[in-house]
């Protein structure tokens, strides 16, 4: 439903990311988005399943979706400063991803 609302996945990251706060990628390009929907995703990184903070703070954002894949995994949405798309992937539930509550 998220990707349907914001357009195809090739631009979903760009339109969901905040307009500032993202680091510059390895090619010297700003990772900032355009925040077209007021979602203002910030690059908070994530926690690994052993509780260590991901070194990608400033470079990526990982959000839980509401969809479970299996008893040990759920879907998460990954945004990066290096690309404009959003990636939906399965994530071990022991990892710490951001949660975003949205009013319906």
C-alpha positions in Angstrom: 0.0 0.0 0.0 2.9 2.4 0.7 4.4 2.0 -2.7 1.1 2.4 -4.4 0.5 5.7 -2.5 3.9 7.2 -3.4 4.5 5.8 -6.9 6.7 3.0 -8.0 9.6 1.8 -5.8 12.2 3.5 -8.1 11.4 6.9 -6.6 9.8 5.9 -3.3 12.9 6.6 -1.3 13.4 10.1 -2.7 9.9 11.2 -2.0 9.8 9.8 1.6 13.2 11.0 2.8 13.5 14.3 4.6 14.8 17.3 2.6 17.8 17.6 4.9 19.8 15.5 7.4 21.1 12.7 5.1 24.8 12.3 4.5 26.6 12.6 1.2 27.0 9.3 -0.6 30.3 7.8 -1.9 29.9 9.7 -5.2 29.6 13.1 -3.4 25.8 13.4 -4.0 23.5 14.5 -1.3 21.3 11.8 0.1 18.5 14.2 1.0 15.1 13.5 -0.4 12.2 15.8 -1.3 9.7 14.8 1.4 6.8 15.1 -1.0 4.4 13.4 1.4 5.4 14.8 4.8 6.9 11.4 5.9 10.3 13.1 6.6 12.3 9.9 6.9 15.5 10.5 8.8 18.6 8.3 8.5 18.5 6.7 11.9 20.2 3.5 10.9 19.1 0.4 12.9 20.2 -2.0 15.6 21.7 -5.4 14.7 20.2 -8.5 16.3 22.9 -8.5 18.9 22.0 -4.9 20.0 24.9 -3.0 18.3 24.1 0.2 16.5 24.4 0.0 12.8 27.3 2.0 11.5 25.0 3.3 8.8 23.5 6.1 11.0 23.2 9.1 8.7 23.3 6.9 5.6 20.1 4.7 5.9 16.7 4.3 7.4 15.0 1.0 8.1 11.3 0.9 9.0 9.2 -2.1 10.1 6.2 -2.8 7.9 3.0 -4.3 9.4 3.5 -7.5 7.4 5.0 -10.6 8.9 7.0 -13.0 6.6 7.3 -15.9 9.1 7.5 -16.4 12.8 11.1 -15.1 12.9 11.0 -12.5 10.1 8.9 -9.5 9.1 9.1 -7.1 6.2 11.0 -3.9 6.5 11.5 -0.9 4.2 15.0 0.2 3.6 16.0 3.7 2.4 19.6 4.8 1.6 21.4 8.0 0.9 23.0 6.3 -2.2 19.8 5.7 -4.2 16.3 7.1 -4.7 14.4 3.8 -4.5 12.9 2.0 -1.5 13.6 -1.7 -0.9 11.2 -4.0 0.8 13.0 -6.9 2.4 12.6 -9.6 5.1 14.3 -8.8 8.3 15.0 -10.9 11.4 12.7 -9.7 14.2 15.6 -9.5 16.6 16.9 -6.5 14.7 15.8 -3.0 15.8 14.2 -1.0 13.1 12.3 2.3 13.3 8.6 2.4 13.6 6.4 5.1 12.1 2.8 5.5 13.2 0.5 7.0 10.6 -3.0 8.3 11.1 -5.5 6.7 8.8 
